[in-house]
Amino acid sequence: MANITTEMANTTTEMANTTTEMANTTTEMANTTTEMANTTVMVTTTTAAMTTTAMPRPPVDEYTYTIVGSDNKTCLIAQMMITLKYQYEGSDNQTKMVTMDLFDPLYNVMTQGQCANNTMMSMLNLSIAKQAENAEAGWLSLTFTENEKTKMVNISKVEFFAVLQDGKEPNITISNPDFKFNLSTSDKYFVCATPQERTVADNVNLTLAEIKVQAFNVKGDFANESTECADDVVTTAMSLTTAATVGPTTPLPATPPTIDVTVTQEGSNVSCIVGTIGVRFSIKYKKNGVKDMVSQQFDIPPKENGTQIFGDCGNGSDTQVLNVTFFDNWQYIIEFTKTSTKYSASKMELYYQLDEHFENPDQQGARFANGTTNAFKADVGNYYLCNHKEHYTFGDVTIDTTNVKLQAFSKTVSKNVGGNAQECSDDDKTSDIVPIAVGAALAGLVVIVLIAYLIGRKRNHSGYQSV
């Protein structure tokens, strides 16, 4: 792991120092009152007796974690069944595997955290102890961040600490600052019943299930609107064909599906980015058992397969952003900028995961590609049109766009492009061919008529001579 650290952001060292005490006495943990900046501590404790029978699904309050700020208002709500699986080398040189279900009533979980407080970051910190002698103890920290431009929220960092009772080492300490699990925009809550398993480190996996979380803009309770994860959308719509999510086993069509995009100004019905686009990615990666890099293609699936459109109208600035989220946690981002009379896509980004969508990758984890462009250029008030394929290559990623009909810096309420079409060069060539072909056909027809006329006249003249 690239970064291994024992420090938790905005958390005092008292929290780490109490962890070994938690392993032997849960009462001391419950009394721990580690202070978080601008945050009060909400404590969740459970006292159910140990059981060896299969555990039924616990009530929601057993896996609901709430952070309250210094103003006594709730700033973060997280309902999620958390499972941690980690392995380590025991003192007997054998590999040990531990599963911690934090929603199991055998665990005492103390909830701490940090409100956003007008920043782009909030935190959920969980101190963990099991009600059994020599049982597991530790803590888990999840950092939520909000993208300033797109307002997209994701879990951007995971930290984990566990006491090892019989390990060669006394504990495991993991920090993954490159973790990425996209949720929703900050004005909505994210919901996902389907278990979501993510790799934190080579020896630590995190699974979240029955998720309902909002980390920003909480006003007493969850927001009125939510974003559902792609897995739930596919599960509840079994009749849909999810070719794009199947990955390497399903061949792609000749051209990617065309999706409608609309980005609306917050608090109004005016759309600033409108149109349609089809996108195909060719991504190079290292495949297990193959020496050279291989390439695999992916299409952005249609909206009914879980694709979601977000963005930022820029609040009067010269920058607007289109964010297309698909495969649950992949993001294709186009940043538009304008001058006094023209606009264009000045930057493209792709956040993706080397995961089950790839065929047998030798590594897994988040990846990122971006680059500057001068794409989709048009005059302000007009729209860009290109039915042909256009290519943009950034490192290991090639982006092909087709059937593009986009307008940024629009002020429409109809969600349709306006003004005149400004075509790409390939479409212009096609447009030129049509009048040339028609002109050539007409010229040919004139020649044929003229020849027929001359032949007919000659025959008539020969007939007069024979008389």
Secondary structure, DSSP 4 states (H G I P E B T S, - for coil): -----S--TT--HHHHHTHHHHHH-HHHHHH----BTTEE-EEE---PPP--SPPPPPPGGGGEEEEEETTS-EEEEEEEEEEEEEEEEBTTS-EEEEEEETTSTTEEEEEEEE--TTSSEEEEEEEEEESSTT--EEEEEEEEEE-TTT-EEEEEEEEEEEE-SSBSSSEEEEEETT--EEEEETTSEEEE-S-EEEEEETTEEEEEEEEEEE-SS--SS--S-EEE-HHHHHHH-TTS--HHHHGGGS---SSPPPEEEEEE-TTSS-EEEEEEEEEEEEEEEPBTT-SS-EEEEEEPPPGGGT-EEEEE-GGGSSEEEEEEEETTTEEEEEEEEE-SSEEEEEEEEEEEEESTTSSSBS--EEEEEEEEEEEEEEETTSEEEE-S-EEEEETTEEEEEEEEEEE-S--BSSSS--S-EEE-HHHHHHHHHHHHHHHHHHHHHHHHHHHHHHHHHHHHHHHHHH-
